[in-house]
Amino acid sequence: MIRELPNALVRLYVDVEHTGDANQFYAKFSSRHMIALLLKYIWNIPGYTETIRSLCRSNAEQYLAFINMIINDATYLLDEVFEKLSEIKEFQESEANGSFASLPEETREERAGAFRQAERIAESVCSLSNETITMIKYLTADDEVQRIFLRPEMIDRVAAMLNYFLLEL
């Protein structure tokens, strides 16, 4: 089990990209969130971290695909968080400055509904992005696993992701 579980989780994280489901784009984040939680849990169990290191050495291409998916997810999820937070802030400012109260009732109801939906999405996406960033954190803290992030084909992607995060924050 110690040998198979990490590899199966990494493979599933990559494979869930193409489920064939009509809602696969959004459904994959829920699946990946659960996979990230499982990986975080087993990371500190003796034997599993060494298995992940070994698999990084022996199956670098699969782990490269895994890291690419993590970077894609982190970028998308944080972009989504920033967008929803901007919508929430805009709504709150319109309430604070009184412009919201001057709108017709139907428009206020629509905007209030959109505000509540933005809050729900922001909460969900924050949770998903937090787990994704946490996964990047513990994977890159390990000298051997972080080598995948430092491969020549990954350096620009990782740098672009970090620059994007810093600019948005």
C-alpha positions in Angstrom: 0.0 0.0 0.0 2.8 2.4 0.9 4.2 1.9 -2.6 0.9 2.1 -4.5 -1.2 4.8 -2.9 0.9 7.9 -3.6 1.4 6.9 -7.3 -2.3 6.2 -7.6 -3.2 9.6 -6.1 -0.8 11.4 -8.4 -2.1 9.5 -11.4 -5.7 10.2 -10.4 -4.9 13.9 -9.9 -3.7 14.1 -13.5 -6.4 11.8 -15.0 -9.3 13.7 -13.5 -8.6 16.4 -16.0 -10.5 14.4 -18.6 -13.4 12.7 -17.0 -15.8 13.1 -19.9 -18.4 14.6 -17.6 -20.2 17.7 -18.9 -19.2 19.5 -15.7 -15.7 18.1 -15.7 -14.0 21.5 -15.5 -15.5 22.3 -12.2 -15.9 18.7 -10.9 -12.2 18.1 -11.2 -11.5 20.7 -8.5 -13.6 18.9 -6.0 -11.8 15.6 -6.8 -8.4 17.3 -6.7 -9.3 18.9 -3.4 -9.9 15.4 -1.9 -6.7 14.1 -3.5 -4.7 17.0 -2.0 -6.1 16.3 1.4 -5.1 12.6 1.2 -1.6 13.5 -0.1 -1.2 16.0 2.8 -2.3 13.4 5.3 0.0 10.7 4.0 2.9 13.1 3.6 3.9 12.8 7.3 3.3 9.1 7.6 6.7 7.2 7.7 7.4 5.5 4.4 5.0 7.6 2.2 7.3 10.6 1.7 10.2 8.3 0.7 7.8 6.5 -1.7 6.9 9.9 -3.3 10.6 10.7 -3.6 11.3 7.4 -5.2 8.4 7.8 -7.6 9.7 11.3 -8.6 13.0 9.7 -9.5 11.5 6.7 -11.3 8.5 8.3 -13.0 9.5 11.9 -13.5 7.2 12.5 -16.5 4.1 11.5 -14.5 5.2 13.8 -11.7 6.0 16.6 -14.2 2.4 16.3 -15.4 1.2 16.4 -11.8 3.2 19.5 -11.1 1.9 21.1 -14.2 -1.7 20.4 -13.1 -1.0 21.9 -9.7 0.4 25.1 -11.2 -2.6 25.3 -13.6 -5.0 24.8 -10.7 -3.3 27.3 -8.4 -3.2 30.0 -11.1 -6.9 29.4 -12.1 -8.2 29.2 -8.5 -6.4 32.3 -7.2 -7.5 34.2 -10.3 -11.1 33.1 -9.5 -10.7 34.2 -5.9 -9.4 37.6 -6.9 -12.3 38.1 -9.4 -14.9 37.1 -6.8 -13.4 39.3 -4.1 -13.4 42.2 -6.5 -17.1 41.6 -7.2 -17.8 41.4 -3.4 -15.9 44.6 -2.8 -17.7 46.4 -5.6 -21.1 45.4 -4.1 -20.1 46.4 -0.6 -18.8 49.8 -1.8 -22.1 50.4 -3.6 -24.0 49.7 -0.4 -21.6 51.9 1.6 -21.8 54.9 -0.7 -25.6 54.7 -1.1 -25.7 54.0 -4.8 -27.1 50.5 -4.2 -30.2 52.0 -2.4 -31.0 54.2 -5.3 -31.4 51.3 -7.7 -34.8 49.8 -8.6 -35.9 47.0 -6.2 -35.6 44.3 -8.9 -32.0 45.4 -9.7 -31.1 45.4 -6.0 -32.5 41.9 -5.6 -30.5 40.7 -8.6 -27.3 42.3 -7.4 -27.8 41.0 -3.8 -28.3 37.5 -5.2 -25.1 37.9 -7.3 -23.3 39.1 -4.2 -24.4 36.1 -2.2 -23.4 33.8 -5.0 -20.0 35.5 -5.3 -19.5 35.0 -1.5 -20.3 31.3 -1.8 -18.0 30.8 -4.8 -15.2 32.8 -3.1 -15.4 30.7 0.0 -15.3 27.5 -1.9 -12.5 28.6 -4.3 -10.5 29.9 -1.3 -10.6 26.5 0.3 -9.6 24.8 -2.9 -6.8 27.2 -3.6 -5.5 27.0 0.0 -5.1 23.2 -0.3 -3.4 23.6 -3.7 -0.9 26.2 -2.3 -0.4 24.1 0.8 0.5 21.1 -1.5 3.0 23.3 -3.4 4.5 24.4 0.0 5.1 20.9 1.4 6.2 19.4 -1.9 8.8 22.2 -2.5 10.0 22.0 1.1 11.4 18.5 0.3 14.8 18.8 -1.4 14.3 15.8 -3.6 10.7 16.4 -4.7 11.4 20.1 -5.4 13.7 19.1 -8.2 10.7 18.5 -10.3 9.7 22.2 -9.8 13.2 23.2 -10.8 13.5 21.3 -14.0 14.4 23.6 -17.0 10.9 23.2 -18.5 9.2 24.2 -15.3 11.3 27.2 -14.1 9.5 29.7 -16.3 6.0 28.3 -15.4 6.8 28.4 -11.7 8.2 31.9 -11.9 5.2 33.2 -14.0 2.8 31.7 -11.4 4.7 33.4 -8.5 4.9 36.7 -10.3 1.2 36.6 -11.1 0.4 35.9 -7.4 2.6 38.8 -6.2 1.2 41.2 -8.7 -2.4 40.3 -7.8 -1.8 40.5 -4.1 
